[in-house]
Amino acid sequence: RDDRGRGDGRDRGQDNARNDVSRNRDARSPGVGTRTPTSRRSDRGNAERGRTSDQPLPSVQPEPTNSQGTELWSDIELSKSIVESLHDMGYVQPSDIQEASIPWMLEGRDVVAQAVTGSGKTAAFGIPMCESVDPSSRDVEGLVLVPTRELAQQVTREMALIGRKRGIGVVAVYGGEPIARQIKALEQGMAIVVGTPGRIKDLMNRRILELGYVRMAVLDEADEMLDIGFADDMEFILKRTPDSRQTALFSATIPGFIRGLIRRYLKDPRWIQLVSDIKGLETVDEVDQIFYDVAGQDKADGIMEVLDNIASDSQVLIFRKMQVGVDRLSAGLAGEGFPAKGIHGGMSQSERNRVMNAFRDGSLRMLVATNLAARGLDIPTISHVINYDMPESVEEYVHRIGRTARMGKRGTAISFIGEWDYDVHDQIVAKIGADKMIRKKFSFY
């Protein structure tokens, strides 16, 4: 291996992106080519197709419901059109979070639910919201606050599918996209708005978005919104919705500020808890966790060896800490023949959309991303997660590897442990257990 040590594992800044993945490979394997039911509601029977805004959105991949409950949809009192839409989406029966939440929300109760991405939580609030709003109304009656642009798009796609047979209009609003397009969609009259707090507040201040007729408000991934810095915007928005509204809050954790929001804006909520003390810890058993000890300068050789041994139809998500690291690694992998692209907050929204669309529809098999860019990412076909750079906490590690092992399938998580990573590594071992981890060595050691 004449060119070992040319990678950027030490993050010292190479001029040539290909140095991040440095190996002459004239002949190599293909690699990644790469229960409290309500009285039955009559079907309001609007047979129009559900509408979304005219913003270009990727093809729909509804959030998987990988933890199935015991009831069928017929056991929960839903309108015929909603049940038909769920069957069209492949939802045979409710997941645990859906079974626990939907009946209470159909009764008009406020709900606080601790649940993680991949549990089916979008449908848990999307179904009751699509039942409660009036398809013929031009006023916003359903509001969903989310932390990121990608999650806004994802939730909008799924809710449009749920409500399509009732003719429910759903629009996503978020920053990083021309606001004129979103204003045009709102002016068409949409019953449900899904968006990030910053953009929603902006539209309210412009007097474009009026929330005086909101029947149901949902705070999705509330703890993530708090982490990003949306606390003030969340309060600003909730204060300007009717006191009579129904409110649901979905969050993997319930920190102090979130508890304050609950006290101020939710009325005698029903509490539902389906997560452990670390969000996503319950999914770890479905993931094969492989650890490599590797010096920083050898990470580039290591990623090539790993990818050479992954089936060509696998879908791989690779994490890097910094935007510059994403750019270097994705460019280096592409230079070596892998169909890889990167995504991070420094890219334009149109660039991010193109990359996410390709990864979502399977035409892109490898995505290099930062933590922030991957927030809300929920693609059930991801088979491998690679921690090229280790996360800084056990919670973040569990959240990352939870991107795989969806819909009853097993997944694989591969982590590179450098000399500065042993503190977090030891914390992971203590929390998850050494018996669940596989230690491997690279061939060049």
BAPATOR-463420 format. One line per 10 residues: their letters; for each residue x, y, z of C-alpha. Coordinates in steps of 0.1 Angstrom, whole numbers, always signed. Layout:
<torros>
a> X:Y:Z; ...;
</torros>
This chain:
<torros>
rddrgrgdgr> +0:+0:+0; +24:+27:-13; +1:+56:-7; -12:+49:+28; -14:+79:+51; -27:+104:+25; -62:+107:+41; -74:+137:+60; -81:+119:+92; -60:+144:+110;
drgqdnarnd> -81:+172:+95; -50:+192:+86; -65:+205:+53; -54:+190:+20; -55:+211:-11; -67:+182:-33; -100:+166:-23; -89:+132:-37; -63:+130:-9; -92:+122:+14;
vsrnrdarsp> -96:+89:-3; -62:+80:-16; -57:+47:-33; -50:+36:-69; -76:+10:-76; -72:-3:-112; -92:-34:-103; -115:-35:-74; -148:-50:-64; -179:-29:-73;
gvgtrtptsr> -184:-18:-37; -214:+5:-31; -229:+13:-64; -234:+17:-55; -577:+23:+234; -602:+44:+238; -620:+44:+205; -643:+72:+197; -677:+68:+181; -672:+62:+144;
rsdrgnaerg> -668:+93:+124; -688:+95:+92; -666:+98:+61; -666:+133:+50; -659:+118:+16; -641:+144:-3; -627:+124:-32; -603:+150:-45; -567:+141:-45; -548:+155:-16;
rtsdqplpsv> -529:+187:-24; -494:+198:-16; -479:+231:-25; -463:+236:-59; -429:+233:-44; -409:+205:-60; -408:+177:-35; -391:+143:-38; -410:+111:-44; -429:+100:-13;
qpeptnsqgt> -414:+75:+12; -438:+73:+42; -422:+69:+76; -420:+32:+84; -441:+17:+112; -417:-9:+123; -431:-15:+157; -465:-30:+152; -494:-28:+177; -521:-53:+182;
elwsdielsk> -550:-35:+166; -561:-32:+130; -571:+2:+115; -607:-10:+117; -604:-11:+155; -596:+26:+156; -626:+48:+146; -614:+64:+114; -632:+76:+83; -633:+53:+53;
siveslhdmg> -612:+76:+31; -584:+78:+57; -583:+40:+61; -582:+36:+23; -552:+60:+21; -534:+41:+49; -539:+8:+30; -526:+24:-1; -495:+34:+18; -489:-1:+30;
yvqpsdiqea> -499:+5:+66; -516:-27:+76; -520:-19:+113; -509:+8:+137; -476:+9:+153; -473:+11:+191; -471:+49:+191; -500:+52:+167; -522:+27:+187; -514:+46:+219;
sipwmlegrd> -519:+82:+206; -545:+82:+179; -576:+73:+199; -569:+100:+225; -562:+126:+198; -595:+117:+180; -612:+124:+212; -597:+159:+213; -573:+153:+241; -539:+170:+242;
vvaqavtgsg> -510:+144:+241; -474:+144:+251; -456:+114:+234; -420:+104:+238; -411:+86:+206; -382:+85:+182; -379:+88:+144; -389:+55:+128; -416:+47:+153; -444:+59:+130;
ktaafgipmc> -449:+91:+149; -457:+112:+118; -488:+91:+111; -496:+92:+149; -504:+129:+146; -510:+131:+109; -540:+107:+109; -559:+127:+136; -550:+160:+120; -563:+149:+86;
esvdpssrdv> -595:+137:+103; -600:+170:+121; -595:+196:+95; -621:+207:+70; -609:+200:+34; -630:+228:+19; -617:+255:+43; -592:+280:+30; -581:+288:+65; -551:+270:+82;
eglvlvptre> -566:+245:+107; -537:+222:+112; -502:+234:+122; -470:+212:+126; -438:+227:+138; -406:+208:+130; -369:+216:+135; -355:+212:+99; -362:+217:+63; -358:+180:+55;
laqqvtrema> -382:+170:+82; -407:+196:+70; -406:+181:+35; -408:+145:+49; -438:+152:+71; -456:+171:+43; -452:+142:+19; -466:+117:+44; -495:+139:+55; -504:+146:+19;
ligrkrgigv> -506:+108:+13; -528:+103:+45; -552:+131:+35; -552:+127:-3; -586:+109:-5; -602:+136:+17; -587:+164:-5; -565:+178:+23; -541:+205:+12; -507:+204:+29;
vavyggepia> -478:+229:+24; -443:+229:+37; -427:+262:+47; -390:+266:+57; -360:+287:+52; -333:+284:+25; -360:+284:-2; -375:+314:-20; -404:+327:+2; -424:+338:-28;
rqikaleqgm> -432:+302:-38; -444:+294:-3; -465:+325:-2; -481:+315:-35; -490:+281:-21; -505:+296:+11; -526:+319:-10; -542:+289:-27; -557:+279:+7; -541:+250:+25;
aivvgtpgri> -557:+233:+55; -524:+221:+70; -491:+240:+73; -459:+222:+82; -428:+243:+88; -398:+254:+108; -406:+280:+135; -383:+307:+120; -401:+306:+86; -435:+304:+101;
kdlmnrrile> -428:+334:+123; -415:+353:+93; -447:+346:+74; -468:+356:+103; -449:+389:+107; -456:+396:+70; -493:+390:+76; -493:+362:+51; -500:+334:+76; -529:+337:+99;
lgyvrmavld> -532:+311:+127; -564:+323:+143; -584:+293:+130; -560:+265:+140; -578:+235:+155; -548:+213:+161; -511:+222:+166; -483:+196:+168; -447:+202:+180; -427:+174:+163;
eademldigf> -392:+167:+177; -396:+195:+202; -363:+188:+219; -345:+192:+186; -362:+225:+180; -350:+236:+214; -314:+225:+206; -314:+245:+174; -325:+276:+192; -362:+279:+183;
addmefilkr> -375:+283:+219; -386:+319:+215; -401:+313:+180; -421:+283:+194; -436:+304:+221; -443:+333:+197; -463:+310:+174; -483:+291:+201; -493:+324:+217; -510:+334:+185;
tpdsrqtalf> -531:+303:+181; -566:+299:+197; -567:+288:+233; -593:+263:+222; -569:+244:+199; -558:+208:+205; -521:+204:+210; -498:+174:+207; -461:+174:+215; -437:+146:+202;
satipgfirg> -402:+145:+216; -375:+119:+223; -366:+137:+255; -385:+161:+278; -360:+187:+290; -369:+215:+314; -380:+241:+288; -402:+215:+270; -419:+208:+304; -425:+245:+307;
lirrylkdpr> -441:+246:+273; -463:+217:+283; -475:+234:+314; -482:+267:+296; -498:+254:+264; -512:+219:+268; -544:+212:+288; -543:+180:+310; -523:+161:+284; -523:+123:+281;
wiqlvsdikg> -487:+112:+285; -473:+84:+264; -438:+71:+268; -423:+46:+244; -385:+54:+247; -357:+46:+272; -336:+72:+290; -315:+75:+258; -336:+80:+227; -334:+51:+203;
letvdevdqi> -316:+28:+227; -343:+2:+222; -333:-2:+185; -296:-11:+193; -303:-48:+194; -312:-47:+157; -279:-32:+146; -246:-51:+142; -221:-27:+157; -185:-30:+143;
fydvagqdka> -156:-10:+157; -122:-5:+141; -92:+11:+159; -76:+33:+133; -51:+62:+132; -64:+94:+117; -41:+93:+88; -53:+57:+79; -90:+65:+79; -90:+70:+41;
dgimevldni> -76:+35:+35; -100:+21:+61; -131:+35:+44; -120:+20:+11; -115:-14:+26; -149:-12:+43; -168:-1:+12; -150:-28:-9; -167:-54:+13; -202:-39:+12;
asdsqvlifr> -227:-53:-14; -232:-30:-44; -269:-26:-37; -264:-14:-1; -274:+21:+9; -248:+38:+31; -249:+69:+53; -215:+82:+64; -211:+108:+92; -185:+135:+94;
kmqvgvdrls> -182:+163:+119; -174:+193:+97; -188:+206:+64; -153:+207:+49; -149:+170:+59; -181:+162:+41; -169:+179:+9; -135:+163:+9; -147:+128:+17; -176:+128:-8;
aglagegfpa> -154:+143:-36; -126:+117:-28; -150:+88:-29; -165:+100:-61; -130:+103:-76; -124:+67:-67; -155:+56:-86; -181:+55:-58; -215:+72:-65; -212:+94:-34;
kgihggmsqs> -224:+129:-27; -224:+151:+4; -250:+172:+22; -245:+199:+48; -260:+232:+59; -236:+252:+37; -252:+240:+5; -281:+258:-12; -316:+243:-6; -318:+233:-43;
ernrvmnafr> -286:+214:-40; -297:+197:-8; -330:+188:-24; -313:+172:-54; -290:+151:-32; -318:+140:-8; -341:+131:-37; -314:+109:-52; -307:+92:-19; -343:+88:-11;
dgslrmlvat> -352:+72:-45; -322:+49:-44; -303:+63:-74; -276:+76:-50; -262:+48:-28; -239:+67:-6; -245:+99:+14; -219:+118:+34; -235:+141:+60; -230:+162:+91;
nlaargldip> -252:+156:+121; -273:+187:+115; -279:+178:+78; -291:+143:+87; -316:+155:+113; -350:+142:+105; -336:+119:+78; -358:+88:+78; -351:+65:+48; -360:+28:+56;
tishvinydm> -336:+14:+30; -304:+25:+47; -284:-7:+54; -252:+8:+68; -242:+37:+89; -205:+46:+91; -191:+69:+118; -160:+81:+99; -159:+107:+127; -172:+95:+160;
pesveeyvhr> -200:+114:+177; -194:+133:+209; -220:+115:+231; -237:+81:+236; -270:+97:+228; -258:+110:+194; -242:+76:+187; -275:+58:+193; -294:+84:+172; -269:+79:+143;
igrtarmgkr> -270:+41:+142; -308:+42:+146; -309:+54:+109; -305:+18:+99; -324:-14:+110; -358:-1:+99; -390:-20:+91; -379:-52:+108; -346:-54:+89; -312:-57:+106;
gtaisfigew> -287:-30:+100; -249:-25:+103; -231:+4:+121; -193:+8:+115; -173:+31:+137; -137:+43:+133; -121:+48:+167; -92:+72:+167; -69:+82:+196; -92:+110:+207;
dydvhdqiva> -124:+89:+206; -118:+65:+235; -137:+86:+261; -169:+84:+241; -161:+48:+231; -159:+38:+268; -192:+55:+275; -209:+36:+247; -195:+3:+259; -207:+11:+295;
kigadkmirk> -242:+20:+283; -248:-6:+256; -225:-34:+266; -193:-49:+252; -211:-81:+243; -231:-62:+216; -200:-49:+199; -177:-65:+173; -140:-56:+172; -123:-58:+139;
kfsfy> -88:-50:+124; -80:-35:+91; -59:-57:+68; -31:-31:+66; -24:-33:+104;
</torros>
